Amino acid sequence: MTSLSAYAARVAQLALLASALGWSSAHAATVVDEWKKIKAPPAPKLGDVTVDPSTTALLLLDFNGAQNPDKGPCNTKVKPRCIAELPHVAKLMKEARDSGTPVVYSITSNAAPEDIATVLAPKDGDPIVKSGANKFINTDLEKILTDRHIKTVIVTGTASEGAVLNTAAYAALKGMDVVLPVDGMSSTDPYAEQYVTWHFANAPGVSARTKLTKIDSIKFGKAPG
C-alpha cells in the first residue's frame, strides 16, 4: 500500500506541475493534428551566385517525358510546371556550355537518352546516369564528378522532392557545394517545391553548403587558363 500511495502522490505532483506550466492535452497533438494551424515560415532570401566553370557541373535530372508522357516525369500530364521551366533551364544549360562547364544528365528507369526534352538534348560525350531518386546510388555519378574535379554542382530537375532533394542533399553531405535555382526544380504541386526550398535553407548538413538562387542570378566566371 505504501508504494501505491507513493505512486499516487507522484502522479498528483506531476499533474500539479503540468497545470503550473500550462501544459494541456494540446501539447500532445501531432503535427498532423495541427496541420491546418501551421503557417509557412518567411521565404528564404535568394542570392547571386558566380561559379567557377573548371570546378562546377550542371546537373539536369530527369527531364525526360516531354515528347512522350510514358517516358518520364517531365510532361504536361503530371508535371506541367516542369514543362513551363524548360526554356529557363535551357538558357542555363547554354550558358554553362558556353563557359565550358560540364553538363551531366540523369533519366528515370523507363527512359532512354532520346526521351530527354528536346530543348535540353544531350550532346555527344555528355554523361547520362539512370537511377531512382538519388542519382548517386547505383551509378557512377560520383566518379564522373570526381574525375572532373567538381566541387560545386548546380542542381536542376524534377521532381523537386525526389531527384533534386535526394541528389543535392547527398552531394552536400559528401562535401560538395550546391547551387539550387528554385526556378529550375519542379513538382506536381508548388508545396513540394516550397518544402524542398525550406529544407535546403534550414536542414543541418546541407544548408551550410547550399546557395539558393534563381537561374538569372547564376553567373559563370572565367575558367583559369
N, C-alpha and C positions, 0 to 999 in steps of 0.2 A: 504493500500500500504506500509505503514511504516513497518508493521510486515513481509510482504513478502520480503521487501528489507533486513530486518534484518536476515531473514531465509536464503536468498541467500548469504548474506555476511558470515554467519556462515558456510554454505556448502563450500564456497570458501576457508575459513580458514582451514577447515578440509582437503580439498584437498591439500592445500599447506603443511599442517603438514604431511600428508601421503607421499607426494613427498619428503619432507625433511628427513623423517625417512626411506625412501627407501621401503615403502610398495608398493605392487603391487597386481594385481589380483591373483598372485600365492599364496599369504598368505591366500586366502580364499579357497584354494584347500583342499579337504578332504583327509583322509588317504587312501581312495580307489583310488582317483585320483593320489596320489603319490606312490602307491603300488610298482611299479617297481623300484622306485628310492631309496626305503628304504633298508638299509643294516642291516643285523643282528648284534647285539652288540657282543662284545667279549664273549666267553663262560665263564660261572662261574667256579670257582675253586671247585674241589671235594675234600672232606677231609676224613680222617679216623674217624671212629666212634666206640666207645665202649659203649655198653648199659648194663643196669642192668636187668638181667632176671626177677627179682622179681617185677619190675615196668614197664616192657615192653611187648608189644604184637605185633606179626607179623600178619598183615592183608593181606590176599590173596583174591583179589577182582575180581570176575567174570572170573575165569579161567575155565569156562565151555564151552563145544563145541568141544573139541579136538577129541572126539570119534564120534560125530555126529554134523556136522555144523549147523543143525537145532536147536540145543540145547544150543547155546551160541556163544559169540563173539570170543572166542579164538580158531580159526580154520584156516585151510590152505587157505580157500576161501577168507576171508575178512581181516584176520589179521595173515598172516604168520610170522610177526615179533613177535607175541605173542608165537607162536609155537616154534620159534627159541630160545626164552628166557626161556622156561620151564626147561631145565636142570640146568640153573643158579639159578632159583628160587627154584628148588628142593633142591639144595645144601644149600641155605639159610634156607629153611624150616627144613632140617635135623639138621643143626647147632642150630637152635632155639629150636627144640625139645630136642636135646641132652643137652642143657643148662637149660632146664626147662621153657623156655619162651613159654607162651601160644600162640596157633595159632588160628586165627579166620577167617572164610570164609564168602564170600558173593557169591550169584548166581543171575542171572537175572530172570525176572519174569516167563519165559517159561521153566525154568530148575529145575532139581532135584539134590540132592547131588551126585548121581551116574554119573552125567554129567560133574563133575569136572574132569579135565585132570588126567588120571590115576597116573601119576608120582607125582601129588600133592594130592592124595586122602586123605580125612579127616579120622581121627581115631575116634573111639567111644568117645563121650563126647566133641569133638571139636564143638564150637558154629558155626552155619551157619545161616546167615540172608539173606533175599530176599527183594530186593528193587530196585529203579531206580538208577539214577546217584549218589545221596548222600545216602550212606548206613546207615546214622543215621536217615533218615526220615522214619517214619512209621515202625521202627524196634526197637528191644531192644538192639541195639549195644552199646549205651551209658551206659546202665545199666550193660551190660556184662563187659565192661571195668572198670566201676566204682566199681563194686563188686570185681574185681580182683586188685583194687588199681593201675590201669595202669596210668602212667604219660607220657609214650612215646609210640608212635606207629610207626612201620616200615611199610610203605605202598607200596604194590606192586599190579599190576593188569592191567586190560585193560577195557576200553580204557583210555589212559592217560588223555585225555581231558574230560572224563566222570567220571567214578568211582574214579579214582585216584585223579583228581583235586578237585572234589566236596567233597569227603570224607576227604581227607587230609587237605583241607582248613578249613572245618568245625571243625575238630579236633584241629587245631592250634588256631582257633578263640575261641574255648571253653577252651583254656589254656593248651592243651597237646603239648608236643614236638613231632616233626615229623622228622623221618629219611626217606629220599626219595632216594633209589638207582635208578639211571637213567637207569640202565640196567635191571630193574625189572618192568618197566611200558612200555606199547606198544600201538601203534595205527596202523591205516591203512597206515599212512604217517608219516615219521620222522619229518615233520614240526610240527605236533601236539605235539610230544614229546619234540621238541625244545621249543615251546612256553610255555608248562607247566613247563619245567625246568626254563625258564626265569621268569615265574610268581612266583615260589617259591623262587627264588633268589632275587626278587625285590619287590613283592607286599606288601604294608603295612598290618600289622596284621598277616601275615603268614611267611614272610621272616625271621623275628627275631626268630621264633620258629622252623625253618626248617634247617636241615643239609642235604645238597646234597652230595651224595656219590656213590660208586659202591658196588655191592654185596661182592666182595672180600675184601673190605675195612671195612666191618662191623664185629666187634668182640663182642662176648658175654662174659661179665665178670662173675665172680663167684658170685652167689647169696648169700646174707648174710645167715649165719646159715647152 
